[in-house]
Amino acid sequence: MGSDPAAFAVLLGFLAGTLTTLAFVPQVAKTWRTRSAAGLSVWMVATFNAGIVLWIAYGIVTRTWPVIAANVVTLVLGLMLLWMTIRYR
């Protein structure tokens, strides 16, 4: 794989997507555990989710699987956080 730049780029994409998605997990877990979203703005979380939807669309249009996969998982987490932010206000 070291001689295939395209395969290396896909690997980098999956690694980047994994790390950025995992970085979101502690906030979702904390909000779930404490049943408090006091420090979160509904507008920020909603805007974040809208951006994630656009990243998924971009990934589909460009057929970039790392972008699609990471952002689908992140969207699930983001929608959970949006629901909790609204519910625990």
C-alpha positions in Angstrom: 0.0 0.0 0.0 3.0 2.3 0.5 3.2 2.7 -3.3 -0.5 3.4 -3.9 -1.3 7.1 -3.1 -5.0 6.5 -3.6 -5.1 3.7 -1.0 -3.1 5.8 1.4 -5.5 8.7 0.9 -8.4 6.5 1.7 -6.6 5.2 4.8 -5.9 8.7 6.0 -9.6 9.6 5.4 -10.8 6.8 7.5 -8.4 7.5 10.2 -9.3 11.2 10.3 -13.0 10.4 10.2 -12.6 7.9 13.1 -10.7 10.4 15.3 -13.1 13.3 14.7 -16.1 11.1 15.3 -14.7 9.6 18.4 -13.9 13.1 19.7 -17.7 13.7 19.7 -18.6 10.6 21.8 -17.6 12.0 25.2 -19.9 15.0 24.8 -22.8 12.8 23.8 -22.1 10.4 26.7 -21.8 13.2 29.3 -25.0 14.8 28.2 -26.7 11.5 28.3 -25.3 10.6 31.7 -25.9 14.0 33.4 -29.2 14.6 31.6 -28.0 18.2 31.2 -27.2 20.2 28.1 -26.7 23.4 30.0 -23.5 24.4 28.1 -24.8 23.6 24.7 -26.6 25.9 22.2 -29.4 24.3 20.3 -28.5 26.5 17.3 -24.9 25.3 17.4 -25.9 21.6 17.5 -28.5 22.2 14.8 -26.0 24.0 12.6 -23.4 21.3 13.2 -25.9 18.6 12.1 -26.8 20.6 8.9 -23.1 20.7 8.1 -22.8 17.0 8.6 -25.7 16.4 6.2 -23.8 18.5 3.6 -20.6 16.5 4.2 -22.5 13.3 3.6 -23.9 14.8 0.4 -20.4 15.8 -0.6 -19.2 12.3 0.1 -21.9 10.8 -2.0 -21.3 13.2 -4.9 -17.6 12.5 -4.9 -18.0 8.9 -3.9 -15.6 9.4 -1.0 -16.4 6.5 1.4 -14.4 7.8 4.3 -16.3 11.0 4.3 -19.6 9.2 4.0 -19.0 6.6 6.7 -17.5 9.0 9.3 -20.2 11.6 8.8 -23.1 9.1 8.9 -21.9 8.0 12.3 -21.3 11.6 13.4 -24.8 12.5 12.2 -26.3 9.8 14.4 -24.4 11.2 17.4 -25.2 14.7 16.5 -28.9 14.0 16.2 -28.8 12.3 19.6 -27.1 15.4 21.0 -29.7 17.7 19.4 -32.5 15.7 20.8 -30.9 15.7 24.3 -30.1 19.5 24.0 -33.8 20.2 23.3 -35.1 17.7 25.9 -32.9 18.6 28.8 -33.2 22.4 28.6 
